[in-house]
């Protein structure tokens, strides 16, 4: 039997990049999957590309509490239950230095990252606690363990996601529910190729390869991680075999994090 046979998963930002890779890995292991994104047309296209069977799209803006909560509810309405929740949306929303952040910019960073994980986890537990089973994965980053100037909002939130996941894990650990954070390093996704040219120009670099090298040089493997490597860890954490792994922050970063 496949590792996720009979399970239902929901994944925020699941139509592209890392989220899409996790969705495809879960489908391959027998799960039914709901993916979300902001763009309904792109979402439906992604569902079609993933085969259209056992995968469903729900529009969701992860910065909005009502959308995140509705996504979890819609998963249960569509498939009858939710066993696995991956709160994968988030990212760098602002590159201001701390002294230059506005209150509005800071609040958006919080909503996009840590609040999205909180809203989603709380809603998922509404269904997982009564069924005495669940797997929750909150997406942090290697920057949840290290830092760099100019992205204080992102750094703060990714650190917070690790602490939040550990705290939640200790509240539901006897109920068959695990809560973990995943900490990917640099992954050369389509988003990197879309947004990278502006960074290359700003840094005076010759090309995207030079930018990528700067990002993966601190690793032991001296290359980017792959979407498939991140998805493999998510699949393990989502599986029955992952039942003893909770409250953790799991690195998929080629050795870049110090712990």
MOTAPE-V214275 format. One record per residue. N is the residue number from 1. D_FIRST is the distance of its C-alpha to the first C-alpha in whole Angstrom. Layout:
N_D_FIRST ; N_D_FIRST
This chain:
1_0 ; 2_4 ; 3_6 ; 4_8 ; 5_7 ; 6_10 ; 7_12 ; 8_15 ; 9_17 ; 10_21 ; 11_23 ; 12_26 ; 13_28 ; 14_25 ; 15_26 ; 16_27 ; 17_27 ; 18_25 ; 19_24 ; 20_23 ; 21_21 ; 22_19 ; 23_18 ; 24_17 ; 25_15 ; 26_13 ; 27_13 ; 28_11 ; 29_9 ; 30_8 ; 31_11 ; 32_15 ; 33_17 ; 34_21 ; 35_23 ; 36_27 ; 37_30 ; 38_34 ; 39_34 ; 40_33 ; 41_34 ; 42_32 ; 43_29 ; 44_29 ; 45_29 ; 46_26 ; 47_24 ; 48_25 ; 49_25 ; 50_21 ; 51_21 ; 52_22 ; 53_18 ; 54_17 ; 55_19 ; 56_23 ; 57_26 ; 58_28 ; 59_31 ; 60_32 ; 61_35 ; 62_33 ; 63_37 ; 64_37 ; 65_36 ; 66_36 ; 67_34 ; 68_31 ; 69_31 ; 70_31 ; 71_28 ; 72_26 ; 73_28 ; 74_27 ; 75_23 ; 76_23 ; 77_26 ; 78_24 ; 79_20 ; 80_21 ; 81_20 ; 82_20 ; 83_17 ; 84_18 ; 85_21 ; 86_22 ; 87_26 ; 88_27 ; 89_30 ; 90_33 ; 91_35 ; 92_39 ; 93_41 ; 94_45 ; 95_46 ; 96_49 ; 97_51 ; 98_51 ; 99_54 ; 100_54 ; 101_51 ; 102_52 ; 103_50 ; 104_49 ; 105_47 ; 106_46 ; 107_44 ; 108_42 ; 109_41 ; 110_40 ; 111_39 ; 112_37 ; 113_35 ; 114_35 ; 115_36 ; 116_33 ; 117_31 ; 118_33 ; 119_33 ; 120_29 ; 121_28 ; 122_30 ; 123_29 ; 124_26 ; 125_26 ; 126_28 ; 127_25 ; 128_23 ; 129_25 ; 130_25 ; 131_22 ; 132_22 ; 133_19 ; 134_19 ; 135_19 ; 136_22 ; 137_23 ; 138_26 ; 139_27 ; 140_30 ; 141_32 ; 142_33 ; 143_36 ; 144_35 ; 145_36 ; 146_39 ; 147_42 ; 148_44 ; 149_47 ; 150_47 ; 151_44 ; 152_44 ; 153_43 ; 154_39 ; 155_40 ; 156_41 ; 157_38 ; 158_35 ; 159_37 ; 160_36 ; 161_33 ; 162_32 ; 163_34 ; 164_33 ; 165_29 ; 166_30 ; 167_33 ; 168_30 ; 169_28 ; 170_30 ; 171_31 ; 172_27 ; 173_26 ; 174_26 ; 175_24 ; 176_21 ; 177_21 ; 178_22 ; 179_24 ; 180_25 ; 181_27 ; 182_26 ; 183_29 ; 184_28 ; 185_31 ; 186_33 ; 187_30 ; 188_32 ; 189_31 ; 190_33 ; 191_34 ; 192_36 ; 193_37 ; 194_39 ; 195_40 ; 196_41 ; 197_44 ; 198_46 ; 199_45 ; 200_47 ; 201_50 ; 202_50 ; 203_50 ; 204_52 ; 205_49 ; 206_49 ; 207_46 ; 208_42 ; 209_41 ; 210_44 ; 211_43 ; 212_39 ; 213_41 ; 214_42 ; 215_39 ; 216_37 ; 217_40 ; 218_39 ; 219_36 ; 220_35 ; 221_33 ; 222_36 ; 223_34 ; 224_32 ; 225_29 ; 226_26 ; 227_24 ; 228_21 ; 229_22 ; 230_22 ; 231_19 ; 232_17 ; 233_19 ; 234_18 ; 235_14 ; 236_15 ; 237_17 ; 238_15 ; 239_12 ; 240_12 ; 241_13 ; 242_16 ; 243_17 ; 244_20 ; 245_21 ; 246_24 ; 247_27 ; 248_27 ; 249_28 ; 250_26 ; 251_28 ; 252_27 ; 253_30 ; 254_31 ; 255_33 ; 256_35 ; 257_35 ; 258_37 ; 259_35
